[in-house]
Amino acid sequence: MNKTYPSAAAALDGLLHDGMLIASGGFGLCGIPELLIAAIREAGTKALTIASNNAGVDGFGLGQLLETRQVKKMISSYVGENAEFMRQYLSGELELEFNPQGTLAERMRAGGAGIPGFYTATGVGTVIAEGKEHHDFDGKTYILERGIVADLSIVKAWKADPSGNLVFRKTARNFNVPAATCGKTCVVEVEEIVPLGSLDPDTIHLPGIYVHRIVTGTHEKRIENRTTRKRENA
């Protein structure tokens, strides 16, 4: 079964609707599905809830959807590097559900594995635990976290074959794998589509059973903060 589509807009056709929950891969700007994010912006889908480690930066990545006010709520771990995110949150325009990074990754993984909830000690005694069920195991307190099942997963991979078997590039794997598994539909953008059978089965990071649609294209791969030192005089 060939799952490839000619463009990001075509790959998202029929999947977007207002008020939906989207799980997005990426960590900072590493491994973000930039083509799919841009296509969502162009589609104008609004009142979105997005589960992602962070919200990109101003003007790029998920930051584009904040600029156009298409995001109603973020489920995130880190909200730095984005002045518009901070402005909307502090002004009450944007809802925010903070999650520790490991908890967020596990919520996505659990949702993809059909696990409705799990207990973790992370966040006990902090604002993270407010309003959540507490339970003691072996004398230690844990809080109940719910698995995330998204309407749509958007992720970025390095290589794919037409069946959707994926290979990620080093740290760009990050949140992409758990994000991919927790969506009812998973759309992946890749740098290269290779012939079926050319990927070594032992190198595949995510099997194609989780992937529904694939698109390829040119990626910008921005650096969040470029830090350099002055050239020393010879």
Contacts in CASP RR format, 6 or more apart in sequence:
PFRMAT RR
TARGET T0000
AUTHOR 0000-0000-0000
METHOD contacts of the structure
MODEL  1
MNKTYPSAAAALDGLLHDGMLIASGGFGLCGIPELLIAAIREAGTKALTI
ASNNAGVDGFGLGQLLETRQVKKMISSYVGENAEFMRQYLSGELELEFNP
QGTLAERMRAGGAGIPGFYTATGVGTVIAEGKEHHDFDGKTYILERGIVA
DLSIVKAWKADPSGNLVFRKTARNFNVPAATCGKTCVVEVEEIVPLGSLD
PDTIHLPGIYVHRIVTGTHEKRIENRTTRKRENA
1 162 0 8 1.000
1 163 0 8 1.000
2 162 0 8 1.000
3 162 0 8 1.000
3 163 0 8 1.000
3 164 0 8 1.000
3 211 0 8 1.000
3 212 0 8 1.000
3 213 0 8 1.000
3 214 0 8 1.000
4 162 0 8 1.000
4 193 0 8 1.000
4 213 0 8 1.000
4 214 0 8 1.000
4 215 0 8 1.000
4 216 0 8 1.000
5 11 0 8 1.000
5 213 0 8 1.000
5 214 0 8 1.000
5 215 0 8 1.000
6 215 0 8 1.000
7 39 0 8 1.000
7 215 0 8 1.000
8 35 0 8 1.000
8 36 0 8 1.000
8 38 0 8 1.000
8 39 0 8 1.000
8 189 0 8 1.000
8 215 0 8 1.000
9 39 0 8 1.000
9 42 0 8 1.000
9 43 0 8 1.000
10 215 0 8 1.000
11 36 0 8 1.000
11 39 0 8 1.000
11 187 0 8 1.000
11 189 0 8 1.000
11 213 0 8 1.000
11 214 0 8 1.000
11 215 0 8 1.000
12 36 0 8 1.000
12 39 0 8 1.000
12 40 0 8 1.000
12 43 0 8 1.000
12 187 0 8 1.000
15 151 0 8 1.000
15 152 0 8 1.000
15 185 0 8 1.000
15 187 0 8 1.000
16 40 0 8 1.000
16 43 0 8 1.000
16 45 0 8 1.000
16 152 0 8 1.000
17 45 0 8 1.000
17 151 0 8 1.000
18 45 0 8 1.000
18 46 0 8 1.000
18 47 0 8 1.000
18 48 0 8 1.000
19 45 0 8 1.000
19 46 0 8 1.000
19 47 0 8 1.000
19 48 0 8 1.000
19 49 0 8 1.000
19 72 0 8 1.000
20 45 0 8 1.000
20 48 0 8 1.000
20 49 0 8 1.000
20 151 0 8 1.000
20 152 0 8 1.000
21 48 0 8 1.000
21 49 0 8 1.000
21 50 0 8 1.000
21 51 0 8 1.000
21 148 0 8 1.000
21 150 0 8 1.000
21 151 0 8 1.000
21 152 0 8 1.000
22 40 0 8 1.000
22 48 0 8 1.000
22 49 0 8 1.000
22 50 0 8 1.000
22 51 0 8 1.000
22 150 0 8 1.000
22 151 0 8 1.000
22 152 0 8 1.000
22 153 0 8 1.000
22 154 0 8 1.000
23 50 0 8 1.000
23 51 0 8 1.000
23 52 0 8 1.000
23 108 0 8 1.000
23 148 0 8 1.000
23 150 0 8 1.000
23 152 0 8 1.000
23 153 0 8 1.000
23 154 0 8 1.000
23 179 0 8 1.000
23 182 0 8 1.000
23 183 0 8 1.000
24 32 0 8 1.000
24 33 0 8 1.000
24 37 0 8 1.000
24 50 0 8 1.000
24 51 0 8 1.000
24 52 0 8 1.000
24 62 0 8 1.000
24 153 0 8 1.000
24 154 0 8 1.000
24 155 0 8 1.000
24 175 0 8 1.000
24 179 0 8 1.000
25 31 0 8 1.000
25 32 0 8 1.000
25 33 0 8 1.000
25 52 0 8 1.000
25 53 0 8 1.000
25 153 0 8 1.000
25 154 0 8 1.000
25 155 0 8 1.000
25 156 0 8 1.000
25 174 0 8 1.000
25 175 0 8 1.000
25 176 0 8 1.000
25 179 0 8 1.000
25 180 0 8 1.000
26 32 0 8 1.000
26 33 0 8 1.000
26 52 0 8 1.000
26 53 0 8 1.000
26 155 0 8 1.000
26 156 0 8 1.000
26 172 0 8 1.000
26 174 0 8 1.000
26 175 0 8 1.000
26 176 0 8 1.000
26 179 0 8 1.000
27 53 0 8 1.000
27 54 0 8 1.000
27 171 0 8 1.000
27 174 0 8 1.000
27 175 0 8 1.000
28 53 0 8 1.000
28 54 0 8 1.000
28 56 0 8 1.000
28 57 0 8 1.000
28 78 0 8 1.000
28 81 0 8 1.000
28 224 0 8 1.000
29 56 0 8 1.000
29 57 0 8 1.000
29 60 0 8 1.000
29 61 0 8 1.000
29 221 0 8 1.000
29 222 0 8 1.000
29 223 0 8 1.000
29 224 0 8 1.000
30 171 0 8 1.000
30 172 0 8 1.000
30 174 0 8 1.000
31 156 0 8 1.000
31 172 0 8 1.000
31 174 0 8 1.000
31 176 0 8 1.000
32 56 0 8 1.000
32 61 0 8 1.000
32 62 0 8 1.000
32 156 0 8 1.000
33 154 0 8 1.000
33 155 0 8 1.000
33 156 0 8 1.000
33 187 0 8 1.000
33 188 0 8 1.000
33 189 0 8 1.000
34 60 0 8 1.000
34 61 0 8 1.000
34 156 0 8 1.000
34 189 0 8 1.000
34 219 0 8 1.000
34 220 0 8 1.000
35 189 0 8 1.000
35 215 0 8 1.000
35 217 0 8 1.000
35 219 0 8 1.000
36 154 0 8 1.000
36 187 0 8 1.000
36 189 0 8 1.000
36 215 0 8 1.000
37 61 0 8 1.000
37 62 0 8 1.000
37 64 0 8 1.000
37 65 0 8 1.000
37 154 0 8 1.000
38 64 0 8 1.000
40 48 0 8 1.000
40 65 0 8 1.000
40 70 0 8 1.000
40 154 0 8 1.000
41 64 0 8 1.000
41 65 0 8 1.000
41 68 0 8 1.000
41 70 0 8 1.000
44 68 0 8 1.000
44 70 0 8 1.000
45 70 0 8 1.000
46 69 0 8 1.000
46 70 0 8 1.000
46 72 0 8 1.000
47 70 0 8 1.000
47 72 0 8 1.000
48 65 0 8 1.000
48 70 0 8 1.000
48 71 0 8 1.000
48 72 0 8 1.000
48 73 0 8 1.000
49 71 0 8 1.000
49 72 0 8 1.000
49 73 0 8 1.000
49 74 0 8 1.000
49 75 0 8 1.000
50 62 0 8 1.000
50 65 0 8 1.000
50 71 0 8 1.000
50 73 0 8 1.000
50 74 0 8 1.000
50 75 0 8 1.000
51 74 0 8 1.000
51 75 0 8 1.000
51 76 0 8 1.000
51 104 0 8 1.000
51 107 0 8 1.000
51 108 0 8 1.000
51 148 0 8 1.000
51 150 0 8 1.000
51 179 0 8 1.000
52 62 0 8 1.000
52 74 0 8 1.000
52 75 0 8 1.000
52 76 0 8 1.000
52 175 0 8 1.000
52 179 0 8 1.000
53 76 0 8 1.000
53 77 0 8 1.000
53 78 0 8 1.000
53 101 0 8 1.000
53 104 0 8 1.000
53 174 0 8 1.000
53 175 0 8 1.000
54 62 0 8 1.000
54 76 0 8 1.000
54 77 0 8 1.000
54 78 0 8 1.000
54 79 0 8 1.000
54 80 0 8 1.000
54 81 0 8 1.000
54 82 0 8 1.000
55 61 0 8 1.000
55 62 0 8 1.000
55 63 0 8 1.000
55 66 0 8 1.000
55 71 0 8 1.000
55 74 0 8 1.000
55 76 0 8 1.000
55 79 0 8 1.000
55 82 0 8 1.000
55 85 0 8 1.000
56 62 0 8 1.000
56 63 0 8 1.000
56 81 0 8 1.000
56 82 0 8 1.000
57 63 0 8 1.000
57 81 0 8 1.000
57 82 0 8 1.000
57 222 0 8 1.000
57 224 0 8 1.000
58 67 0 8 1.000
58 82 0 8 1.000
58 83 0 8 1.000
58 84 0 8 1.000
59 67 0 8 1.000
59 84 0 8 1.000
60 220 0 8 1.000
60 222 0 8 1.000
62 71 0 8 1.000
63 82 0 8 1.000
63 84 0 8 1.000
63 85 0 8 1.000
65 71 0 8 1.000
66 82 0 8 1.000
66 84 0 8 1.000
66 85 0 8 1.000
66 88 0 8 1.000
66 94 0 8 1.000
67 84 0 8 1.000
69 93 0 8 1.000
71 94 0 8 1.000
72 94 0 8 1.000
72 95 0 8 1.000
73 94 0 8 1.000
73 95 0 8 1.000
73 96 0 8 1.000
73 97 0 8 1.000
74 85 0 8 1.000
74 94 0 8 1.000
74 95 0 8 1.000
74 96 0 8 1.000
74 97 0 8 1.000
75 97 0 8 1.000
75 99 0 8 1.000
75 104 0 8 1.000
75 148 0 8 1.000
76 96 0 8 1.000
76 97 0 8 1.000
76 98 0 8 1.000
76 99 0 8 1.000
76 104 0 8 1.000
77 98 0 8 1.000
77 99 0 8 1.000
77 100 0 8 1.000
77 101 0 8 1.000
77 102 0 8 1.000
77 104 0 8 1.000
78 101 0 8 1.000
79 85 0 8 1.000
79 86 0 8 1.000
79 89 0 8 1.000
79 96 0 8 1.000
80 86 0 8 1.000
81 224 0 8 1.000
81 225 0 8 1.000
85 94 0 8 1.000
88 94 0 8 1.000
89 96 0 8 1.000
98 127 0 8 1.000
98 128 0 8 1.000
99 107 0 8 1.000
99 128 0 8 1.000
100 122 0 8 1.000
100 123 0 8 1.000
100 128 0 8 1.000
102 122 0 8 1.000
103 120 0 8 1.000
103 122 0 8 1.000
103 123 0 8 1.000
103 128 0 8 1.000
103 145 0 8 1.000
104 175 0 8 1.000
105 175 0 8 1.000
105 178 0 8 1.000
106 118 0 8 1.000
106 120 0 8 1.000
106 145 0 8 1.000
106 178 0 8 1.000
107 145 0 8 1.000
107 146 0 8 1.000
107 147 0 8 1.000
107 148 0 8 1.000
107 182 0 8 1.000
108 147 0 8 1.000
108 148 0 8 1.000
108 175 0 8 1.000
108 178 0 8 1.000
108 179 0 8 1.000
108 181 0 8 1.000
108 182 0 8 1.000
109 178 0 8 1.000
109 181 0 8 1.000
109 182 0 8 1.000
110 116 0 8 1.000
110 117 0 8 1.000
110 118 0 8 1.000
110 147 0 8 1.000
110 148 0 8 1.000
111 147 0 8 1.000
111 148 0 8 1.000
111 149 0 8 1.000
111 181 0 8 1.000
111 182 0 8 1.000
112 149 0 8 1.000
112 178 0 8 1.000
112 181 0 8 1.000
112 182 0 8 1.000
112 183 0 8 1.000
113 181 0 8 1.000
114 149 0 8 1.000
115 147 0 8 1.000
116 146 0 8 1.000
116 147 0 8 1.000
117 144 0 8 1.000
117 145 0 8 1.000
117 146 0 8 1.000
117 147 0 8 1.000
118 144 0 8 1.000
118 145 0 8 1.000
118 147 0 8 1.000
119 135 0 8 1.000
119 137 0 8 1.000
119 142 0 8 1.000
119 143 0 8 1.000
119 144 0 8 1.000
119 145 0 8 1.000
120 142 0 8 1.000
120 143 0 8 1.000
120 145 0 8 1.000
121 140 0 8 1.000
121 141 0 8 1.000
121 142 0 8 1.000
121 143 0 8 1.000
122 128 0 8 1.000
123 129 0 8 1.000
123 143 0 8 1.000
124 134 0 8 1.000
124 141 0 8 1.000
124 142 0 8 1.000
124 143 0 8 1.000
128 143 0 8 1.000
129 143 0 8 1.000
132 143 0 8 1.000
132 144 0 8 1.000
132 145 0 8 1.000
133 143 0 8 1.000
133 144 0 8 1.000
134 141 0 8 1.000
134 142 0 8 1.000
134 143 0 8 1.000
134 144 0 8 1.000
135 141 0 8 1.000
135 142 0 8 1.000
135 143 0 8 1.000
135 144 0 8 1.000
136 142 0 8 1.000
147 182 0 8 1.000
148 182 0 8 1.000
149 182 0 8 1.000
149 183 0 8 1.000
149 184 0 8 1.000
150 179 0 8 1.000
150 182 0 8 1.000
150 183 0 8 1.000
150 184 0 8 1.000
151 183 0 8 1.000
151 184 0 8 1.000
151 185 0 8 1.000
152 183 0 8 1.000
152 184 0 8 1.000
152 185 0 8 1.000
152 186 0 8 1.000
152 187 0 8 1.000
153 179 0 8 1.000
153 180 0 8 1.000
153 181 0 8 1.000
153 182 0 8 1.000
153 183 0 8 1.000
153 185 0 8 1.000
153 186 0 8 1.000
153 187 0 8 1.000
154 179 0 8 1.000
154 187 0 8 1.000
154 188 0 8 1.000
154 189 0 8 1.000
155 176 0 8 1.000
155 179 0 8 1.000
155 180 0 8 1.000
155 186 0 8 1.000
155 187 0 8 1.000
155 188 0 8 1.000
155 189 0 8 1.000
156 172 0 8 1.000
156 176 0 8 1.000
156 188 0 8 1.000
156 189 0 8 1.000
156 190 0 8 1.000
156 219 0 8 1.000
157 166 0 8 1.000
157 167 0 8 1.000
157 168 0 8 1.000
157 169 0 8 1.000
157 176 0 8 1.000
157 188 0 8 1.000
157 189 0 8 1.000
157 190 0 8 1.000
157 191 0 8 1.000
157 205 0 8 1.000
157 206 0 8 1.000
158 166 0 8 1.000
158 167 0 8 1.000
158 168 0 8 1.000
158 169 0 8 1.000
158 172 0 8 1.000
158 190 0 8 1.000
158 191 0 8 1.000
158 192 0 8 1.000
159 166 0 8 1.000
159 167 0 8 1.000
159 190 0 8 1.000
159 191 0 8 1.000
159 192 0 8 1.000
159 193 0 8 1.000
159 194 0 8 1.000
159 199 0 8 1.000
160 166 0 8 1.000
160 167 0 8 1.000
160 188 0 8 1.000
160 190 0 8 1.000
160 192 0 8 1.000
160 193 0 8 1.000
160 194 0 8 1.000
160 211 0 8 1.000
160 214 0 8 1.000
161 193 0 8 1.000
161 194 0 8 1.000
161 195 0 8 1.000
161 196 0 8 1.000
161 197 0 8 1.000
161 198 0 8 1.000
161 199 0 8 1.000
162 193 0 8 1.000
162 195 0 8 1.000
162 196 0 8 1.000
162 214 0 8 1.000
163 196 0 8 1.000
163 208 0 8 1.000
163 211 0 8 1.000
164 188 0 8 1.000
164 208 0 8 1.000
164 211 0 8 1.000
164 214 0 8 1.000
165 199 0 8 1.000
165 204 0 8 1.000
165 206 0 8 1.000
165 207 0 8 1.000
165 208 0 8 1.000
165 211 0 8 1.000
166 180 0 8 1.000
166 188 0 8 1.000
166 190 0 8 1.000
166 204 0 8 1.000
166 205 0 8 1.000
166 206 0 8 1.000
166 208 0 8 1.000
166 211 0 8 1.000
167 199 0 8 1.000
167 203 0 8 1.000
167 204 0 8 1.000
167 205 0 8 1.000
168 176 0 8 1.000
168 177 0 8 1.000
168 205 0 8 1.000
168 206 0 8 1.000
169 191 0 8 1.000
173 205 0 8 1.000
176 206 0 8 1.000
177 205 0 8 1.000
177 206 0 8 1.000
180 186 0 8 1.000
180 188 0 8 1.000
180 206 0 8 1.000
180 210 0 8 1.000
180 211 0 8 1.000
181 206 0 8 1.000
181 210 0 8 1.000
185 212 0 8 1.000
185 213 0 8 1.000
186 210 0 8 1.000
186 211 0 8 1.000
186 212 0 8 1.000
186 213 0 8 1.000
187 212 0 8 1.000
187 213 0 8 1.000
187 214 0 8 1.000
187 215 0 8 1.000
188 211 0 8 1.000
188 213 0 8 1.000
188 214 0 8 1.000
188 215 0 8 1.000
189 214 0 8 1.000
189 215 0 8 1.000
189 216 0 8 1.000
189 217 0 8 1.000
189 219 0 8 1.000
190 214 0 8 1.000
190 215 0 8 1.000
190 216 0 8 1.000
191 216 0 8 1.000
191 217 0 8 1.000
191 219 0 8 1.000
192 216 0 8 1.000
193 214 0 8 1.000
193 216 0 8 1.000
END
